Amino acid sequence: MTDYYSVLGVPRNATKREITKKYRNLLQVIHPDRNPHSSESDSNIASSTIIEAYSVLNDDTKRKVYDVLGIEGLRSENIGKGQPSPEEIQRRFDRGKHAEETVAAIKKSDLSGSIDCTFNFAEIQDLITRERTLADLISLKLAHSYRIPVSNNFDIKLRADIEAPNTLSSSFSTTFKYLHGSEANSWLQIGSTVVNSYAQIGHWTKISRNTEGELKLLHYRYGHEMEGSIITNLMEDTNGYMTIVAGNQLYTGGRPYTTLKVGAVKKKPKAHHYNGGVEVGNESIGFFTGGSMKLSKQSTFRYDLTVGIFPNVSYNARVLLQRKLSSFPSSRAFIGYTFGNKGISLLLGYSTQHYKVSFPIILSNYASVQDILLLSFFPVCLSALCKYFWWDPALVKKKMRYVDTSNKTKEEEEVISEPNTVSTDKKSETEASATSKSRVNIIREEEESKEEGLVIRLAYYGNFSVTAEELLDRVDLENNPKVVNVTDAVQLLVKDSKLILDETTKDKLPGFSDPCPGEPKKLGIVYRHGINSRVADLIVDDNERVEIPVRRAVEDVD
């Protein structure tokens, strides 16, 4: 029986990008121009097998069916004849995926934690007048947890929290968690602080395909509490949830309290998330809203607003800008700004997959309109200065290093991928390509040595829809069959540190080809003009004139 993964030569956990890359390489290898001695029938058979394997593995639904049932499950005549339904196939796939993730998690223990160092800048005057010490203005909170997998369905989690130096306090807890397959789990948590001890039991289960529920019971020294939550899918991209909390506090004479929270979360894939709801109880009434917006491939903007209208009017708002560090995929730096009845504070921090370090700075203990306007100017200026003097230069330098390394690797791959035995025509093409490469390198070195030299870093030609800012990141370009890389061809067209292309279709230019005949095309160029200049980018239509550097008209002065 044919194994589609073996046909393409990829592992079972290969991504779509790896599958597409391998598929294109195989089509080039079996092409008749590359194999003149092979028969046309053999090439057609090999090509049809590769195309069939790619059509299945590149489709998420077909790939899930194939992973569970094999080739037999893909045949339409087998559907309805003892074969499971699509829901059962999805359930089996999720169950198998959950088992793989569980086994992988058991192989190593997880150590995670957070460090929170708060500085009260609003009371810095007391430090200057020596009414308070530096330790009075600093609050340090440490939290660490350690997960110990015991078996496939059972693990233990230890957690410790310490707060210093103003008031030294600590708390410790141990959680025992048991998984009932992939659709339910239960846990028991036991913990203690300096003045209190508590125990909590909980259970989470999947009630139906679109609904899940959670129940928690908490008993501590000064009271009891019960919390129940239900989350259900309202629409395709919207979830609704309801949480009920009820309990009593013994230190207030056993006075009971009840809170109902109802809300909804709307998620748009890879774009924006919104949430909002109301909270009603016998001690407070209010509403909340928030969300996140993806500003770019690396940056995300988040905001939250909570307003209380009973028994007292109160509010708290927070805005947070999060930036993913390109050198570490799971690392993020963030800067936030919080204001409300309790004051105004600035938040700086850095987080990874397992650790988080934050530095809250209390700017004011009050939140008047004047304080909000004046103190909001500080984080804006700080973030702008960091971006201009540190972040942008470091990012451009890193991207340039990545582009140079990528071009060198691509040249090496092209040399390695050439067959050992080629015809006389192929040898002449290889020699011509090598000559062209040497000419490009010579021209590029000459332009880099000039003070006002024009160096082409990247150039793409074809049908694409990325913006100029995304062009340098090669978003959806490397694996797009309707786009060709014309970096070397554009560099060869540079004359006297200038690039001028007339208003005509670019596929007629030397080194260009038409990747998508009959479709509208664009030319995108990333270049640097001058040794001390920054990298610039340009995207023009196919029949639009190109002139680099841009010639500015001089106005006549009367």
C-alpha positions as CSV (number, residue, x, y, z in Angstrom):
1,M,0.0,0.0,0.0
2,T,1.4,3.4,-1.0
3,D,2.4,5.7,1.9
4,Y,1.9,9.3,0.9
5,Y,4.5,10.5,3.4
6,S,7.1,8.2,1.9
7,V,6.2,9.3,-1.6
8,L,7.1,12.9,-0.7
9,G,9.9,12.0,1.7
10,V,8.5,14.0,4.6
11,P,7.9,12.9,8.3
12,R,4.3,12.5,9.6
13,N,4.5,15.7,11.6
14,A,5.7,17.8,8.6
15,T,4.2,21.3,8.2
16,K,2.4,22.5,5.1
17,R,5.4,24.6,4.1
18,E,7.7,21.6,4.3
19,I,5.3,19.5,2.3
20,T,5.0,22.1,-0.4
21,K,8.7,22.6,-0.7
22,K,9.4,18.9,-1.0
23,Y,6.6,18.6,-3.6
24,R,8.1,21.3,-5.8
25,N,11.6,19.8,-5.6
26,L,10.3,16.4,-6.6
27,L,8.5,17.8,-9.6
28,Q,11.6,19.5,-10.8
29,V,13.7,16.3,-10.3
30,I,11.3,14.1,-12.4
31,H,10.8,16.8,-15.1
32,P,11.7,15.4,-18.6
33,D,14.1,18.3,-19.2
34,R,16.1,17.2,-16.1
35,N,15.9,13.5,-17.0
36,P,16.2,13.2,-20.9
37,H,16.9,9.4,-20.7
38,S,13.7,8.5,-18.8
39,S,10.6,7.5,-20.7
40,E,7.5,9.8,-20.8
41,S,5.3,7.1,-19.3
42,D,7.5,6.7,-16.3
43,S,7.6,10.4,-15.7
44,N,3.8,10.6,-16.0
45,I,3.3,7.8,-13.5
46,A,5.8,9.3,-11.0
47,S,4.2,12.8,-11.4
48,S,0.7,11.5,-10.9
49,T,1.7,9.7,-7.7
50,I,3.4,12.8,-6.3
51,I,0.5,15.0,-7.2
52,E,-2.0,12.6,-5.6
53,A,0.1,12.5,-2.4
54,Y,0.4,16.3,-2.3
55,S,-3.4,16.8,-2.8
56,V,-4.1,14.7,0.2
57,L,-1.4,15.9,2.6
58,N,-1.9,19.6,1.8
59,D,-5.6,19.4,2.6
60,D,-6.3,19.5,6.4
61,T,-9.5,17.4,6.2
62,K,-8.1,14.8,3.8
63,R,-4.9,14.5,5.8
64,K,-6.9,13.9,9.1
65,V,-8.9,11.1,7.4
66,Y,-5.8,9.6,5.9
67,D,-3.9,9.6,9.2
68,V,-6.8,7.8,10.9
69,L,-8.2,5.5,8.2
70,G,-5.5,5.4,5.4
71,I,-6.2,5.4,1.7
72,E,-9.3,3.3,2.1
73,G,-11.0,6.1,4.1
74,L,-10.5,8.6,1.3
75,R,-12.4,6.6,-1.3
76,S,-16.0,7.9,-1.8
77,E,-17.4,4.4,-2.3
78,N,-16.4,3.4,1.3
79,I,-18.3,6.3,2.9
80,G,-21.4,5.1,4.6
81,K,-20.3,1.4,4.5
82,G,-19.2,0.8,8.0
83,Q,-16.9,3.8,7.9
84,P,-17.1,6.3,10.8
85,S,-18.7,9.7,10.4
86,P,-16.6,12.9,10.0
87,E,-17.3,13.7,13.7
88,E,-16.0,10.3,14.8
89,I,-12.9,10.8,12.6
90,Q,-12.3,14.3,14.1
91,R,-12.7,12.8,17.6
92,R,-10.2,10.0,16.9
93,F,-7.8,12.5,15.4
94,D,-8.0,14.8,18.5
95,R,-7.7,11.8,20.8
96,G,-4.6,10.6,19.1
97,K,-3.1,14.1,19.0
98,H,-3.9,14.5,22.7
99,A,-2.1,11.2,23.5
100,E,1.0,12.3,21.5
101,E,1.1,15.6,23.4
102,T,0.6,13.9,26.7
103,V,3.5,11.4,26.0
104,A,5.7,14.3,25.0
105,A,4.9,16.3,28.1
106,I,5.8,13.3,30.4
107,K,9.3,13.2,29.0
108,K,10.2,16.4,30.8
109,S,9.1,18.4,33.8
110,D,8.1,22.0,33.4
111,L,9.6,24.8,35.6
112,S,7.9,28.1,35.3
113,G,7.7,31.3,37.3
114,S,7.4,35.1,37.4
115,I,9.2,38.0,38.9
116,D,7.3,41.3,39.7
117,C,9.3,44.3,40.9
118,T,7.1,47.3,41.7
119,F,8.6,50.7,42.3
120,N,6.5,53.5,43.8
121,F,7.8,56.6,41.9
122,A,4.8,58.7,43.2
123,E,6.4,58.8,46.6
124,I,10.0,59.5,45.5
125,Q,9.8,62.8,47.3
126,D,9.6,61.0,50.7
127,L,12.8,59.2,49.8
128,I,14.6,62.5,49.0
129,T,13.5,64.0,52.3
130,R,14.5,60.8,54.0
131,E,11.1,60.2,55.5
132,R,11.1,56.7,53.8
133,T,13.8,54.3,52.7
134,L,14.3,52.7,49.3
135,A,13.0,49.4,50.6
136,D,9.7,51.1,51.5
137,L,9.2,52.1,47.8
138,I,10.1,48.7,46.3
139,S,7.9,45.6,46.4
140,L,9.2,42.3,45.0
141,K,7.0,39.3,44.3
142,L,8.4,35.9,43.2
143,A,6.3,33.0,42.1
144,H,7.7,29.6,40.9
145,S,5.9,26.4,40.0
146,Y,7.3,23.0,39.1
147,R,5.2,20.3,37.4
148,I,6.2,16.7,37.9
149,P,4.5,14.1,35.5
150,V,3.9,10.9,37.4
151,S,2.1,8.9,34.6
152,N,0.3,9.4,31.4
153,N,-2.8,10.6,33.2
154,F,-1.5,12.0,36.5
155,D,0.9,14.8,37.5
156,I,1.8,16.9,40.5
157,K,2.4,20.6,40.5
158,L,4.3,22.5,43.3
159,R,4.0,26.3,43.6
160,A,5.7,28.8,46.0
161,D,5.0,32.6,46.3
162,I,7.2,35.0,48.2
163,E,6.7,38.7,48.7
164,A,9.4,41.1,50.1
165,P,11.0,43.3,51.4
166,N,8.4,45.6,52.9
167,T,6.1,42.9,54.2
168,L,7.5,39.4,54.1
169,S,4.9,36.8,53.3
170,S,4.9,33.5,51.6
171,S,2.5,30.8,50.4
172,F,2.9,27.2,49.2
173,S,0.5,24.9,47.3
174,T,0.4,21.4,45.8
175,T,-1.9,20.4,43.0
176,F,-2.8,16.8,42.1
177,K,-4.3,16.5,38.6
178,Y,-5.8,13.5,37.0
179,L,-6.8,13.3,33.3
180,H,-9.9,11.3,32.4
181,G,-8.9,10.8,28.7
182,S,-9.0,13.9,26.5
183,E,-12.5,15.2,27.5
184,A,-12.3,15.5,31.3
185,N,-9.9,16.1,34.2
186,S,-10.0,16.5,38.0
187,W,-7.7,18.1,40.5
188,L,-7.1,18.6,44.2
189,Q,-5.1,21.6,45.4
190,I,-3.8,22.0,49.0
191,G,-2.1,25.1,50.1
192,S,-1.2,27.3,53.0
193,T,0.0,30.9,53.8
194,V,1.3,32.5,56.9
195,V,-2.2,33.1,58.3
196,N,-4.4,30.8,56.3
197,S,-4.7,27.3,54.8
198,Y,-7.1,26.0,52.1
199,A,-8.1,23.1,50.0
200,Q,-9.8,23.1,46.6
201,I,-11.2,20.4,44.4
202,G,-12.3,20.9,40.8
203,H,-13.5,19.0,37.8
204,W,-13.6,20.0,34.1
205,T,-15.5,18.1,31.4
206,K,-16.7,18.4,27.9
207,I,-20.5,18.4,28.1
208,S,-21.1,18.3,24.3
209,R,-19.3,19.0,21.1
210,N,-19.6,22.8,21.6
211,T,-20.0,23.1,25.4
212,E,-17.7,22.5,28.3
213,G,-18.1,23.1,32.0
214,E,-16.0,23.5,35.2
215,L,-16.9,23.2,38.9
216,K,-14.6,24.2,41.8
217,L,-15.2,23.9,45.5
218,L,-12.9,25.9,47.9
219,H,-12.7,25.5,51.7
220,Y,-10.4,27.8,53.7
221,R,-9.9,28.8,57.3
222,Y,-12.2,31.8,57.0
223,G,-15.0,30.6,54.7
224,H,-16.2,28.5,51.8
225,E,-16.7,29.2,48.1
226,M,-18.2,27.4,45.1
227,E,-17.6,28.4,41.5
228,G,-19.3,27.0,38.4
229,S,-18.6,27.9,34.8
230,I,-20.1,27.0,31.4
231,I,-18.5,27.9,28.0
232,T,-20.4,27.3,24.8
233,N,-20.0,28.1,21.1
234,L,-22.6,30.6,20.1
235,M,-21.5,31.2,16.5
236,E,-18.6,30.2,14.3
237,D,-16.2,32.6,15.9
238,T,-18.0,33.6,19.1
239,N,-18.0,31.8,22.5
240,G,-20.3,32.7,25.4
241,Y,-19.6,32.0,29.0
242,M,-21.4,32.2,32.4
243,T,-19.8,32.0,35.8
244,I,-21.5,31.8,39.2
245,V,-19.6,32.3,42.4
246,A,-21.3,31.7,45.8
247,G,-19.8,31.5,49.3
248,N,-19.6,32.9,52.8
249,Q,-16.9,34.7,54.9
250,L,-16.7,33.6,58.5
251,Y,-14.7,36.6,59.6
252,T,-17.7,38.8,58.7
253,G,-20.2,36.8,60.7
254,G,-20.8,34.3,57.9
255,R,-22.3,36.8,55.5
256,P,-23.0,35.1,52.2
257,Y,-22.1,36.5,48.8
258,T,-23.1,35.7,45.3
259,T,-21.7,36.9,41.9
260,L,-22.9,36.2,38.4
261,K,-20.7,37.0,35.4
262,V,-22.0,36.7,31.9
263,G,-19.9,37.5,28.8
264,A,-18.9,36.7,25.3
265,V,-15.6,36.3,23.4
266,K,-15.3,37.0,19.7
267,K,-12.2,35.7,17.9
268,K,-11.2,36.4,14.4
269,P,-8.4,34.1,13.3
270,K,-5.0,35.9,13.1
271,A,-6.7,39.3,13.5
272,H,-8.7,40.7,16.4
273,H,-10.2,39.3,19.6
274,Y,-13.0,41.0,21.6
275,N,-14.7,40.2,24.9
276,G,-17.2,41.9,27.1
277,G,-19.8,41.2,29.7
278,V,-21.5,42.2,33.0
279,E,-20.9,41.2,36.6
280,V,-23.8,41.3,39.0
281,G,-23.7,40.4,42.7
282,N,-25.1,41.3,46.1
283,E,-22.0,43.4,46.9
284,S,-21.1,44.9,43.5
285,I,-22.4,45.6,40.0
286,G,-20.3,46.5,37.0
287,F,-19.3,45.6,33.4
288,F,-16.1,44.9,31.6
289,T,-14.7,44.8,28.1
290,G,-11.4,44.3,26.3
291,G,-9.7,42.8,23.3
292,S,-6.6,42.6,21.3
293,M,-5.6,43.7,17.8
294,K,-2.7,42.4,15.7
295,L,-0.9,45.5,14.4
296,S,1.8,43.6,12.4
297,K,3.4,40.2,12.2
298,Q,5.4,40.9,15.4
299,S,3.2,43.3,17.4
300,T,-0.1,43.0,19.3
301,F,-2.1,45.7,21.0
302,R,-4.3,44.8,24.0
303,Y,-6.7,46.8,26.1
304,D,-9.0,46.2,29.1
305,L,-11.6,48.3,30.8
306,T,-13.5,47.5,34.1
307,V,-16.2,49.8,35.4
308,G,-18.1,49.4,38.7
309,I,-21.3,51.2,39.3
310,F,-22.4,49.8,42.7
311,P,-21.8,50.4,45.6
312,N,-19.3,53.0,44.4
313,V,-18.4,54.2,41.0
314,S,-14.9,52.9,40.1
315,Y,-13.0,52.2,36.9
316,N,-9.7,50.7,35.8
317,A,-8.3,50.8,32.3
318,R,-5.1,49.2,30.8
319,V,-3.5,49.4,27.4
320,L,-0.6,47.1,26.5
321,L,1.7,46.9,23.5
322,Q,3.4,43.5,23.0
323,R,6.2,42.9,20.6
324,K,7.5,39.4,19.6
325,L,11.3,39.2,19.5
326,S,12.3,37.7,16.2
327,S,15.4,36.0,17.6
328,F,13.2,33.9,20.0
329,P,9.8,32.9,18.7
330,S,8.3,32.5,22.2
331,S,9.9,35.6,23.7
332,R,8.0,38.9,23.9
333,A,8.7,42.4,25.3
334,F,5.8,44.6,26.4
335,I,5.0,48.0,27.6
336,G,1.7,48.9,29.3
337,Y,-0.1,51.9,30.9
338,T,-2.8,51.5,33.6
339,F,-5.0,54.2,35.1
340,G,-8.0,54.2,37.4
341,N,-9.2,55.1,40.9
342,K,-6.2,53.5,42.5
343,G,-3.7,55.7,40.5
344,I,-1.6,55.6,37.3
345,S,1.2,53.1,36.6
346,L,3.6,52.1,33.8
347,L,4.3,48.5,33.1
348,L,7.5,47.3,31.5
349,G,8.3,43.6,31.0
350,Y,9.6,40.6,29.2
351,S,8.1,37.1,28.9
352,T,9.1,33.7,27.5
353,Q,7.2,30.4,27.3
354,H,7.9,29.6,31.0
355,Y,9.0,32.8,32.7
356,K,7.8,36.4,33.0
357,V,9.6,39.4,34.4
358,S,7.6,42.7,34.9
359,F,8.5,46.1,36.3
360,P,5.4,48.1,37.3
361,I,6.2,51.7,38.1
362,I,3.5,53.7,40.1
363,L,3.5,57.2,38.6
364,S,0.7,58.6,40.7
365,N,-1.6,57.6,43.6
366,Y,-4.4,59.6,42.1
367,A,-6.1,59.6,38.6
368,S,-7.2,63.1,37.8
369,V,-7.6,64.1,34.2
370,Q,-4.6,66.4,34.4
371,D,-2.4,63.5,35.8
372,I,-3.6,61.1,33.0
373,L,-2.7,63.6,30.2
374,L,0.6,64.6,31.7
375,L,1.8,61.1,32.7
376,S,0.7,59.4,29.5
377,F,3.2,61.6,27.7
378,F,6.1,59.8,29.5
379,P,5.5,56.2,28.3
380,V,4.8,57.4,24.7
381,C,8.1,59.3,24.6
382,L,10.0,56.4,26.2
383,S,8.6,53.8,23.7
384,A,9.3,56.2,20.8
385,L,12.9,56.7,21.9
386,C,13.5,53.0,22.4
387,K,12.1,52.2,19.0
388,Y,14.1,54.9,17.1
389,F,17.5,54.5,18.8
390,W,17.6,50.8,19.7
391,W,14.8,48.6,18.3
392,D,14.7,49.7,14.6
393,P,18.5,49.7,14.1
394,A,18.9,46.3,15.7
395,L,16.0,44.9,13.7
396,V,17.4,46.3,10.4
397,K,20.8,44.9,11.1
398,K,19.4,41.5,11.9
399,K,17.3,41.4,8.8
400,M,20.2,42.4,6.6
401,R,22.3,39.6,8.1
402,Y,19.4,37.2,7.5
403,V,19.0,38.3,3.8
404,D,22.8,37.9,3.1
405,T,22.8,34.4,4.8
406,S,19.7,33.4,2.9
407,N,21.1,34.5,-0.5
408,K,24.3,32.6,0.2
409,T,22.5,29.5,1.2
410,K,20.3,29.6,-1.9
411,E,23.3,29.9,-4.1
412,E,24.9,26.9,-2.4
413,E,21.7,24.8,-2.8
414,E,21.5,25.7,-6.5
415,V,25.0,24.5,-7.0
416,I,24.4,21.2,-5.0
417,S,21.1,20.5,-6.8
418,E,22.7,20.4,-10.2
419,P,23.0,16.8,-11.5
420,N,26.4,15.2,-11.8
421,T,25.9,14.3,-15.5
422,V,24.5,16.9,-17.7
423,S,24.5,17.4,-21.5
424,T,26.6,20.0,-23.3
425,D,23.7,22.4,-23.4
426,K,23.2,22.1,-19.6
427,K,26.9,22.7,-19.1
428,S,26.8,25.8,-21.1
429,E,23.8,27.0,-19.2
430,T,25.6,26.3,-15.9
431,E,28.6,28.2,-17.1
432,A,26.5,31.1,-18.2
433,S,24.7,31.1,-14.8
434,A,28.0,31.1,-13.0
435,T,29.2,34.0,-15.2
436,S,26.0,35.9,-14.4
437,K,26.5,35.2,-10.7
438,S,30.0,36.5,-10.8
439,R,28.9,39.7,-12.7
440,V,26.2,40.2,-10.0
441,N,28.7,39.8,-7.2
442,I,31.1,42.2,-8.9
443,I,28.4,44.9,-9.4
444,R,27.1,44.5,-5.9
445,E,30.6,44.8,-4.4
446,E,31.2,48.0,-6.5
447,E,27.9,49.5,-5.4
448,E,28.6,48.7,-1.8
449,S,32.0,50.4,-1.9
450,K,30.5,53.6,-3.3
451,E,29.2,56.3,-0.9
452,E,26.0,56.6,-2.9
453,G,25.9,53.1,-4.3
454,L,22.6,51.3,-5.0
455,V,22.5,47.7,-3.6
456,I,19.4,45.5,-4.4
457,R,18.7,43.4,-1.3
458,L,15.5,41.7,-2.5
459,A,13.3,41.8,-5.6
460,Y,10.2,39.8,-6.4
461,Y,8.1,39.8,-9.6
462,G,4.6,38.3,-10.0
463,N,1.1,38.3,-8.5
464,F,1.3,39.1,-4.8
465,S,-0.6,41.2,-2.3
466,V,1.9,41.9,0.5
467,T,2.5,45.4,1.8
468,A,5.8,47.2,1.5
469,E,6.5,46.7,5.2
470,E,6.0,42.9,4.8
471,L,8.2,42.6,1.7
472,L,11.4,42.3,3.7
473,D,10.0,39.4,5.7
474,R,9.2,37.5,2.5
475,V,5.6,37.0,3.7
476,D,3.8,34.5,1.3
477,L,6.5,35.0,-1.4
478,E,9.0,32.2,-1.1
479,N,6.4,29.4,-1.6
480,N,4.1,31.3,-4.0
481,P,4.2,29.7,-7.5
482,K,3.0,33.0,-9.0
483,V,6.1,34.9,-7.8
484,V,9.8,34.7,-9.0
485,N,12.9,36.0,-7.3
486,V,14.6,38.6,-9.6
487,T,17.1,40.0,-7.2
488,D,20.2,39.3,-9.3
489,A,18.4,40.4,-12.5
490,V,17.5,43.8,-11.0
491,Q,21.0,44.3,-9.7
492,L,22.4,43.7,-13.2
493,L,20.1,46.5,-14.5
494,V,21.7,49.1,-12.1
495,K,23.8,51.6,-14.1
496,D,25.9,54.3,-12.4
497,S,24.2,53.7,-9.1
498,K,20.7,54.2,-10.6
499,L,17.9,51.9,-11.6
500,I,15.5,53.2,-14.4
501,L,12.9,50.9,-15.9
502,D,10.6,52.3,-18.6
503,E,6.8,52.0,-18.5
504,T,6.5,48.5,-20.0
505,T,5.8,45.0,-18.9
506,K,8.8,43.8,-16.9
507,D,8.7,40.2,-18.2
508,K,10.6,41.5,-21.3
509,L,13.6,42.5,-19.2
510,P,16.7,40.4,-19.2
511,G,16.6,37.7,-16.4
512,F,12.8,38.1,-15.9
513,S,10.1,35.6,-16.7
514,D,6.3,35.6,-16.6
515,P,5.2,33.4,-13.6
516,C,1.4,33.9,-14.2
517,P,0.5,34.8,-17.8
518,G,-2.6,36.9,-18.2
519,E,-2.7,38.0,-14.5
520,P,-1.9,41.4,-13.1
521,K,1.7,41.5,-11.7
522,K,3.8,43.8,-9.5
523,L,7.5,44.4,-8.9
524,G,8.7,44.7,-5.3
525,I,12.2,45.9,-4.5
526,V,14.1,46.2,-1.2
527,Y,17.2,48.3,-1.7
528,R,19.8,50.5,0.1
529,H,21.1,53.7,-1.5
530,G,24.2,54.9,0.2
531,I,26.4,53.4,2.9
532,N,24.8,55.3,5.8
533,S,21.2,55.2,4.5
534,R,18.5,52.9,5.8
535,V,16.9,50.1,3.9
536,A,13.9,51.2,1.7
537,D,11.3,49.4,-0.2
538,L,9.2,50.0,-3.3
539,I,6.2,48.2,-4.9
540,V,5.0,49.2,-8.4
541,D,2.6,47.8,-11.0
542,D,3.8,45.9,-14.0
543,N,3.6,48.8,-16.5
544,E,4.7,51.5,-14.0
545,R,8.0,53.4,-14.4
546,V,10.7,52.6,-11.9
547,E,13.3,55.2,-10.9
548,I,15.7,54.7,-8.0
549,P,16.8,57.0,-6.4
550,V,13.6,59.0,-6.9
551,R,14.2,62.3,-8.8
552,R,12.6,65.2,-7.1
553,A,11.4,68.2,-9.1
554,V,12.9,71.6,-8.4
555,E,10.4,74.4,-8.2
556,D,11.3,77.7,-9.9
557,V,11.6,80.6,-7.5
558,D,10.4,83.9,-8.8
